[in-house]
Amino acid sequence: MGDYIVELDHIGKSFPGVKALDDVQFHLKPGEVHALLGENGAGKSTLMKILCGIYERDCGEFSVDGKEIHSFSPKIAQALGIAIIHQELNMCSHLTVAENIFLAREELSFGLINQKSLNDKAKQVLHKLKLNIDPTTMVGKLPISKQQMVEIAKALSTNARILIMDEPTSALTENEIKELFRIIRELKAEGKAIVYISHRLEELKEIVDRITILRDGKYVTTRNFTDTSIPEIISFMVGREIKEKYPRVERKRGNKILEVKHLQAGMVKDVSFDLYEGEIIGFAGLMGAGRTELVRAIFGADRIESGDIFLEGTKVVIKSPMDAIRVGIVCAPEDRKKEGLCTELTIRENIGLANLDTICNRVGLIHEKKEIELTHRAIQDLKIKTPSITQEVKNLSGGNQQKIVVGKWLVRKARVVIFDEPTRGIDVAAKVEIYNLMNQLKEEGIGVIFVSSELPEILGMSDKIIVMCDGRITGEIARRDATQDIILSYATQYRVKKEVNGYGGK
């Protein structure tokens, strides 16, 4: 018992209509990085919320430092040195970095917050992590990657000795990931225990000591990471071997669907490209390259300053997402919770909201049978794990939420589908399902625009790759000629346009 700082045994937890955890165990040692792995919906987040006091377990034994835990709460968890960094950031965008780090733990002077003391303490925490972030900056003005680092600083400011990291690298650049791993190694050397949740299996070899795998709410195995191969881990996670990681299909491209000419929108500068029927274009580039800003402009979410968009040869004017949807351009956005879902509503309501024009009658009343049919079709096509179509979206795993973002558009007849980071934060098997959906659209003659920060999936799924840097297209590459080195070369060449094998901006 003395070997473990945390022991969870025979843990069970149920929600209405679903058993989230069934006889699960998890043991954590001081000074180790222990990866908790499994598909979306496997029970990882539920187990960690029990460890943090957010959920009460229905059954099972729970001990910290060898002492059995009976009643538990987030306040007790914090007092015991347990902190979690959630996958979905929990920042107050209208407050400063310092105010976020010490939220509800501010030092008061005559009933007022001592801002100087707050900023000084925040500087110390940030300095320890070697983060060059001004503590007086409003968090809402920071990029997502910096907000992620502030979350880590917030957790460490509580003197946590058990740190749970849920998909911490999903919004980080390569250099920021290296910095995070440096921080993790230092924390480990200090004897802190870290639970690390990630779907990026290749990165585990950099920091992880042991792994525990869950599947469908049940415990599968615990192993030393060095004794287990990546294919074995995937097999344990999904219960079967995934033979094709990027199941790309070949299809002869058809007529030109979309033509973008000299588009200017905010940081997007003079961008031109063509998209054809049955073609997947992958947009690559470093963080801040302008990829998301480009697709937001095409979808009408950001204002277009100049330039033209043609759909099947006809010029279209897109001033709002509704304009884009009407002409057949739809988008699954990067931030699924903020821009892609109404988390307080049910699956059925989320699917229905995006398709009101097809499920409402002439007087504006929803045709329930049509709405239910659309919802069941989306659940079946995307293999969404849910007890019913009336399940609230907030109660689903991150991967299943992402599927609903995609699914609500796939049930309508779109001509162009934009995916902005569609696989961020979802597991290997769920990624393959998203790829298969992209292939399905491709085979139906739909044009697909695909933004991703993961170069392997850009290389694996794209027919043509467009590289952006500083808001401009710096390279267009035929898939057969693309390599990671070529893409990274173009991704760092400001204001230089490259063509490989005839591909280039018009």
Buried (B, 14 or more C-beta within 10 A) or exposed (E): EEEBBBBBBBBBBBEEEBBBBBEBBBBBBBBBBBBBBBBBBBBBBBBBBBBBBBBEBBEBEBBBBEEEBEEBEBEBBBEBBBBBBBBBBEBEEEBBBBBBBBBEEBEEEEEEBBBEBBBEBBBEBBEEBEBEBBBBBBBEEBEBBBBBBBBBBBBBBBEBBBBBBBBBBBBBBEEBBEBBBEBBEEBBEEEBBBBBBBBEBEBBEEBBBBBBBBBBBBBBBBBEBEEBEEEBBBBBBBEEEBEEBBBBBEBEBEEBBBBBBEBBBBBBBBBBBBBBBBBBBBBBBBBBBBBBBBBBBBBBBBEBEEBBBBBBEEEBEBEEBEBBBEBBBBBBBBBBBEBBBEBEBBBBBBBBBBBEEBBBEEEEEBEEEBBBEBBBBBBEBBEBBBEEBEBBBEBBBBBBBBBBBBBBBBBBEBBBBBBBBBBBBBBBBBBBBBBBBBBEBBEEBBBBBBBBBBBEBBBBBBBBBBBBBBBBBBBBBBBEEBEEEBBBBBBBBEEEBBEBEEBBBE
